[in-house]
């Protein structure tokens, strides 16, 4: 089976590509010279493919890479290109709580993208995934680097929400099952095996990173303000505005309702010291993480 992967150089996409036979994979991304909104280029890339794993997405807007352009216009182009190329199946990676009229551009556009796939007339599976972690993620990576950089860590709000961290290896298992047509429902919720408060998840990461910061609850508005600041100042923000919204809501149940996977396909790997250690980055945050440093280096 030949598979095209949109967002194939991104976090989930590259992990999926690494698990498949390179001879049967077409990696599609800006780095490979294909715009997610270029129907002609996408159709050419999809030619001869049996399925498309639509993993392209962003968690913050930067320049012309807006939620509307990447999630909605990009998915519309993917569907049209798949139709032209005769692709038989689309598997889309969405977000657990993507829904309309949420007040969040990320959530709203992910839902709009889901609807485009549902209405495509092409056999499909939509995976509403929770918080995915693994080497190169934005969860374990950022928490570990943060607790190595400063001696304090703010948790979101005074009433903690719960999360079900999803190992990227489990997410890839589900993606492959969906690409092979082994997921019986067209829309499913994909969450990790362990449910815990966000604070407990952060404490586990800090312990494995051999740090003991002082934890304190912070009002949600301060986390949102921090998100705005770090989106403006950092190459990869400590927390994006969309992520602040996710943490405020919790990431442990789908909205709207979507059934979980059958028992034999559900993620089973625990959020334990071993799985956290595999995802730990090297080092801490430094000046190289600031956008102004990159800007200054380019001017020299």
N, C-alpha and C positions, 0 to 999 in steps of 0.2 A: 504494500500500500504506500503510495507516494503522498506526502503531506507537506503543505505549505504552512509556515508559521509566521503570522504577522506579529510584529514586536519580537522577532526571533532573537534579537541581541539584548532584550530586556531581561529582567529578573526571572520571571516564570518561563518565558520563551526560550532562553538559553539553557535552562535546566531540562526542558522538554527535548530540545534539539540534542543535548548530550546523551539522552537515553535512547535515541532512535538511530537507525542505520544512516550514516551520513549520505549514502547513495540514494536514499529515499526521502530526503528532507530538502525543502527549499526555504531558506531563511529570508524573510522579507522585513526590511526596516530601513530607516533613513540612512543607516550606516552602509547598507548594501545598495543605496542609490534609488530606492523606491519609496515615493511618498505615499502615505496611507490614503490620500485623497485622489491619487492618480489612477483612474479606472483602467486606462489602457496599459499602464505599466503593471498594475496588479494582475490584470487578465493574462498578460504575457508570462508573469511569474507563476500563475496558477495553472498554466497549460500542462496537461498531463497529470495533474494532481487529483487524487480521489477525495481528499478532505482538506479543509482549512482549519487550523487551530488559531482562532482569532484572539491573540494575547495582547495586542497593542492597547496601550492606555497610559494615562498620565495621572499623577496625584496632585500636581500643581500646574498652573498656567504660566507660561513663559514665552513672551513675544507672540508669534502667530500660532504657537502650540496651545490653543485654548481647548477647554473641555468640549465645546460645541464642535470645533473642527476635528479633533482627534477621535472623540467618542461617537459623535453623531454622523458628521460628514464622512469620517473615515469608515465607519461601519456601513453606511449607505454605499460607499464605493466598493468595499469588500464584497457585499452581497451582489452588486451588479457585476463585478468582475468574476465572481464565482459562477454566476449564471451564464455569462459569456463563455467561460472556460469549461463548462459542463461538470463542475465540481458536485459531487453527490452528497456531501455532508459538511456542515459548519459546526464547530464546537467553539463556543464563545466563553471566555473567562470574564465574569462580571463580579459585582460586589454583593455581599450578603444582604445589605440593606438598601440597595439601589431601588428607588421608587419615585413616582412622580410627585411634584408639588411638595418637595421636602424642605425647600428653602436652601438647599445646597446644590451648587452647580454640578459638582461631581456626581452626587446621587442621582439628580434629575437626568443628566446626560447619559449615564450608564443605563438607566431604565429605558430612555429613548432608544439607545442602541439595542437593548434586548428586544424591544418591540419591532425594530426593523428586521431582526433575525427571525422573530416569530412569524412575521408577515411575509417572509421571503419566498415561501413556497418550496424551499430547500429543506431536506431532512436536517434536523439540528438538535443540539443539546446546549442548554445554557447552564453554566456552572456558577451559581451565586456563592462565591468563596468568601470565607472569613479572612482573618489576619494571617497572611502567609509569611513564614519565616524560614531562613536558611542562609547559607553563605552568600553574602552580597545583598541582603535584604535591607529594609528600612526600619526593622523592629529591633532585633537583637543587636545589629550593628550600631544603631544610633544610641540605644540605651547604654550599651557597654562603653562606647566612646565618651558618652556624657558623664557617666559615673567615674570614669578615669580622669576626667578633665576638671570637674568641680565636686566639692564634698557634700553637696546637697542635691536633692531631686524632688521635684514637685509632682504629686499625683493629681489627677484631674477631678476637681470637684470635691464636695464634702460627703457625697454619697457615691461610693465607688461602684462602677459598672463592671460587668463581667466580660471576659473574653474567652475564646476557645482557639488558642494558637494552632495554626495549621502548618505542619512541616511541608516544605516544598516538595520533598520526595513523595509524600502522600498526595499532594495536589497533582503531581505529574502522573502518579498511578491512576488517578481518576480521569485525568485528561486522556490518557492512552485508552482506558476502558471506554470512554465516550467516543473517541475517534474510531474505535473498533465496533461501535454499536452495541456495547454491553450495558449501557445505562438505560433503564427502561422508561424513564420519564424525560420529557423534553426540557423541563426546568427543575433543577435540584439544588438544595442547599448543601454546601460542602464546608464542614467545620472540623476542627481538631478534636481529638478524643477527650482531652482534659478541659474542664471549665473551672475558671478561677477569677478572682478579682484582678483588675489591671495592676493594682499595687503588688499583689503576690507574684504576678508574672515578672514585674520589674525587679522585685527583691531576689527572685531566683537568678535572673540574669546578672545582677550585681554580685551575688555570692559566687557564681561561677567565674566572674571576672575578677574575683578576689578584691572587691571593694565593699565598704560599708558606709555608704553616704547616709546623711540624715534625711529621712523622708518626711515630707509635710504636705498636707492637702492645700491646694490652691484653687481659688474660684475659677470657674470655667472661662470667664471673660479674660483672665490673665493668661491662660493657655492660648486663647485665640489671639491675644495681642502678641504673645511670644511667636506664634505661627506667622503673623504678618511680618514681624521683625526679621525672623530667620529666613523667610522666603525672599525678602529684599536683600539680605546681607550675605547669605550662604550659598555656595555652589549647589549643595544638596542640603535643604533646610533640616534643622534638628527636628522640627515638626511642621508639616504643611497645614494650611487652613482646613483642607478636606480631612486630614488625619485628626485634627483637633475635634472636628465634628463627630468623627467616628468614635473617638475615645469618650466623648461626652455621652453618646448614645449607648455605648457598649457594642461588642461585636460577638454576640453569642447566640443570636436567634435571627432568622430571616425576616425581612419586611419588604413587601407583603409575604404572607405565608408561602413557603415552598417545601415540598417534602424532602426529607433526608434521603440519602442513598440507601439501597438495600444493604443489609448488615454485612454481607460479604465484600462489599466495595467501600464501606466507610473507612475513613482514616483511622488508624489504630496506633500510630507511633506516639509515645507519651512526650509531654513537654518536660523532659528531665534534664539532669546535668549533662548527660552525654550528648543529647540533641542540641542543647544550648552551646556546648563547647565547640561542636563542629561549626556552628554559625558565628562564633566570636571573631571579630576583626582584630587586626593588629593596630596598636597605638590608640591615640586619643584625638580629640579635635584640636586643630592648630590654625595658624594664620593662613595656611594654604587652602583651608576650607572656606575662606572669605572670598566673595565675588570680586571685591575691589582689588585683591592681590592678583587674581587672574587678569583683570582689566589692566592693571599697572604693568604686568609682565608682557602683555601683548603690545603695549605702547612703547616699550623700550627697544 
